[in-house]
């Protein structure tokens, strides 16, 4: 499983991708591969492995986007409109090797951004892909656009008895529980977002907010920033329509609930799962 705290095996070739001739040569490399993705899906085999295709068509900078190099091989991504040809990324991501997961997350986020960035937000003119698809440029006013990442906080809340607060949204599958998350708003620090979101979602005042780590989350293109926060023994007040249930768990209660199937945790590749498991083994925040 990938450890997002380490360096990446995906070389993003920042100095090389600005040269269109180099990007074209990378596309023509006999070892180059193409990853086909959808809005939140990838091309996968029957065993859940990530599938790539040999590069064969003529290079089109508006539909072929350079991800970088993996083990020296150029990797490109393209958007597929026929979603039925693809597999939901959430269903296979736990089984992907670290570098494949990084490539899939990057490809889905990048192609999603291109889909909604084809017109200039300043003058309304068409934009064109440049730098291998790592940015776009307005054809009229010259404004440069870069892939957007939306920051969101995800928070493990514990009380003085070291109970962990987990909750579920109404739209989740039965039994699915997780820690709490929310998007950063304009003019907020990450820590301010933690306080505001947790007050909104479960009505709790927090103390001792501590940074834990982060990871990309391509649904559609977020950066999840994890925090540990402490609170009093107050009971949570779930936000109506957003949080169906919020419940304190002791270590033993959560172990039993997981064993019986009463509680199903988030995917292994999510920072939420890593935070919960770290609390279970006593290493959260250490």
HUDAVEN-V362157 format. One record per pair of residues at least 4 apart in sequence whose ideal C-beta (glycine too) atoms are under 7 Angstrom apart, sorted by the first residue. I is the first residue (numbers start at 0). J is the second residue. If there is no record, write none. Layout:
BEGIN
i:I j:J
i:I j:J
END
This chain:
BEGIN
i:0 j:267
i:0 j:268
i:1 j:97
i:1 j:100
i:1 j:101
i:1 j:268
i:3 j:212
i:3 j:213
i:3 j:214
i:4 j:212
i:7 j:101
i:8 j:69
i:8 j:97
i:8 j:98
i:8 j:101
i:9 j:66
i:9 j:67
i:9 j:69
i:9 j:98
i:9 j:101
i:9 j:102
i:9 j:105
i:10 j:67
i:10 j:68
i:11 j:67
i:12 j:16
i:12 j:67
i:12 j:68
i:15 j:21
i:16 j:22
i:16 j:65
i:16 j:130
i:16 j:131
i:16 j:133
i:17 j:130
i:18 j:22
i:19 j:23
i:20 j:24
i:21 j:25
i:22 j:26
i:22 j:65
i:22 j:131
i:23 j:27
i:23 j:58
i:24 j:28
i:25 j:31
i:25 j:65
i:25 j:73
i:26 j:31
i:26 j:54
i:26 j:58
i:26 j:63
i:26 j:75
i:28 j:73
i:30 j:72
i:31 j:54
i:31 j:72
i:31 j:73
i:31 j:75
i:32 j:51
i:32 j:52
i:32 j:53
i:32 j:54
i:32 j:72
i:32 j:74
i:33 j:51
i:33 j:52
i:33 j:54
i:33 j:75
i:33 j:77
i:34 j:51
i:34 j:74
i:34 j:76
i:34 j:102
i:34 j:106
i:35 j:42
i:35 j:52
i:35 j:77
i:35 j:79
i:36 j:40
i:36 j:41
i:36 j:76
i:36 j:78
i:36 j:79
i:36 j:106
i:36 j:107
i:36 j:110
i:37 j:78
i:37 j:79
i:37 j:82
i:37 j:85
i:38 j:111
i:39 j:87
i:39 j:88
i:39 j:107
i:39 j:218
i:40 j:82
i:40 j:85
i:40 j:86
i:40 j:87
i:40 j:88
i:41 j:49
i:41 j:85
i:41 j:86
i:41 j:88
i:41 j:91
i:41 j:103
i:42 j:50
i:42 j:85
i:43 j:47
i:43 j:48
i:43 j:49
i:43 j:50
i:43 j:86
i:43 j:91
i:44 j:48
i:44 j:50
i:47 j:91
i:47 j:94
i:49 j:95
i:49 j:99
i:49 j:103
i:54 j:75
i:58 j:63
i:59 j:63
i:60 j:128
i:60 j:132
i:61 j:128
i:62 j:77
i:62 j:78
i:63 j:75
i:63 j:77
i:64 j:75
i:64 j:76
i:64 j:109
i:64 j:110
i:64 j:113
i:64 j:131
i:64 j:132
i:65 j:73
i:65 j:75
i:65 j:131
i:65 j:132
i:65 j:133
i:66 j:74
i:66 j:75
i:66 j:76
i:66 j:102
i:66 j:105
i:66 j:106
i:67 j:74
i:68 j:72
i:68 j:73
i:68 j:74
i:69 j:74
i:69 j:98
i:69 j:102
i:74 j:102
i:76 j:106
i:76 j:109
i:76 j:110
i:78 j:110
i:78 j:114
i:79 j:84
i:79 j:85
i:86 j:90
i:86 j:91
i:88 j:92
i:88 j:103
i:88 j:107
i:89 j:266
i:91 j:95
i:92 j:100
i:92 j:103
i:92 j:266
i:92 j:268
i:93 j:266
i:93 j:267
i:93 j:268
i:95 j:99
i:95 j:100
i:95 j:103
i:96 j:100
i:97 j:101
i:98 j:102
i:99 j:103
i:100 j:104
i:100 j:268
i:101 j:105
i:102 j:106
i:103 j:107
i:104 j:108
i:104 j:215
i:104 j:217
i:105 j:109
i:106 j:110
i:107 j:111
i:107 j:217
i:108 j:112
i:108 j:146
i:108 j:215
i:108 j:217
i:108 j:219
i:108 j:220
i:109 j:113
i:109 j:132
i:109 j:146
i:110 j:114
i:111 j:219
i:111 j:220
i:112 j:116
i:112 j:146
i:112 j:147
i:112 j:220
i:113 j:128
i:113 j:132
i:116 j:126
i:116 j:135
i:116 j:144
i:117 j:125
i:117 j:126
i:118 j:123
i:118 j:124
i:118 j:125
i:118 j:126
i:119 j:123
i:119 j:124
i:119 j:126
i:119 j:137
i:119 j:139
i:119 j:140
i:119 j:142
i:121 j:140
i:121 j:142
i:122 j:137
i:122 j:139
i:122 j:140
i:124 j:137
i:124 j:138
i:124 j:139
i:124 j:140
i:125 j:138
i:126 j:135
i:126 j:136
i:126 j:137
i:126 j:138
i:126 j:144
i:127 j:135
i:127 j:136
i:127 j:138
i:128 j:132
i:128 j:135
i:129 j:134
i:129 j:135
i:129 j:136
i:130 j:134
i:133 j:146
i:134 j:143
i:134 j:144
i:134 j:145
i:135 j:144
i:136 j:141
i:136 j:143
i:137 j:141
i:137 j:142
i:147 j:220
i:148 j:220
i:148 j:221
i:148 j:222
i:149 j:182
i:149 j:220
i:149 j:221
i:150 j:183
i:150 j:189
i:150 j:222
i:150 j:224
i:151 j:180
i:151 j:181
i:151 j:182
i:151 j:183
i:151 j:221
i:151 j:223
i:151 j:224
i:152 j:180
i:152 j:181
i:152 j:183
i:152 j:189
i:152 j:192
i:152 j:193
i:152 j:196
i:152 j:224
i:152 j:226
i:153 j:178
i:153 j:180
i:153 j:223
i:153 j:224
i:153 j:225
i:153 j:270
i:153 j:271
i:154 j:178
i:154 j:179
i:154 j:193
i:154 j:197
i:154 j:226
i:154 j:228
i:155 j:163
i:155 j:178
i:155 j:227
i:155 j:274
i:155 j:278
i:155 j:283
i:156 j:164
i:156 j:179
i:156 j:197
i:156 j:203
i:156 j:228
i:156 j:230
i:157 j:161
i:157 j:162
i:157 j:163
i:157 j:229
i:158 j:162
i:158 j:230
i:158 j:231
i:158 j:232
i:158 j:247
i:159 j:232
i:162 j:247
i:162 j:248
i:162 j:249
i:163 j:248
i:163 j:253
i:163 j:278
i:164 j:201
i:164 j:235
i:164 j:245
i:164 j:247
i:165 j:176
i:165 j:177
i:165 j:178
i:165 j:246
i:165 j:248
i:166 j:176
i:166 j:179
i:166 j:201
i:166 j:237
i:166 j:242
i:166 j:244
i:166 j:245
i:166 j:246
i:167 j:171
i:167 j:175
i:167 j:176
i:167 j:243
i:167 j:244
i:168 j:241
i:168 j:242
i:168 j:243
i:169 j:243
i:171 j:175
i:174 j:260
i:174 j:261
i:174 j:262
i:174 j:263
i:175 j:263
i:176 j:262
i:176 j:264
i:177 j:265
i:177 j:271
i:178 j:271
i:178 j:274
i:178 j:275
i:179 j:197
i:179 j:200
i:179 j:201
i:180 j:223
i:181 j:192
i:181 j:196
i:181 j:200
i:183 j:187
i:183 j:189
i:183 j:192
i:184 j:192
i:187 j:191
i:187 j:192
i:189 j:193
i:189 j:224
i:190 j:194
i:190 j:208
i:191 j:195
i:192 j:196
i:193 j:197
i:193 j:205
i:193 j:208
i:193 j:226
i:193 j:228
i:194 j:198
i:194 j:205
i:195 j:199
i:196 j:200
i:197 j:201
i:197 j:203
i:197 j:205
i:197 j:228
i:198 j:202
i:198 j:203
i:198 j:204
i:199 j:238
i:200 j:238
i:200 j:241
i:200 j:242
i:201 j:235
i:201 j:236
i:201 j:237
i:201 j:242
i:201 j:245
i:202 j:235
i:202 j:236
i:203 j:230
i:203 j:233
i:203 j:235
i:204 j:230
i:205 j:228
i:205 j:229
i:205 j:230
i:206 j:229
i:206 j:230
i:207 j:228
i:207 j:229
i:208 j:226
i:208 j:228
i:209 j:226
i:209 j:227
i:209 j:284
i:210 j:226
i:211 j:225
i:211 j:226
i:211 j:227
i:211 j:274
i:211 j:284
i:212 j:225
i:212 j:270
i:213 j:222
i:213 j:223
i:213 j:224
i:213 j:225
i:214 j:223
i:214 j:270
i:215 j:222
i:216 j:221
i:216 j:223
i:223 j:270
i:225 j:270
i:225 j:274
i:227 j:283
i:227 j:284
i:235 j:245
i:237 j:242
i:237 j:243
i:237 j:244
i:237 j:245
i:238 j:242
i:248 j:252
i:248 j:253
i:250 j:254
i:250 j:279
i:251 j:255
i:252 j:256
i:253 j:257
i:253 j:262
i:253 j:279
i:254 j:258
i:255 j:259
i:256 j:261
i:256 j:262
i:257 j:262
i:257 j:264
i:264 j:272
i:264 j:275
i:265 j:269
i:265 j:271
i:265 j:272
i:266 j:272
i:267 j:272
i:270 j:274
i:271 j:275
i:272 j:276
i:273 j:277
i:274 j:278
i:274 j:283
i:275 j:279
i:276 j:280
i:277 j:282
i:277 j:283
i:278 j:283
END
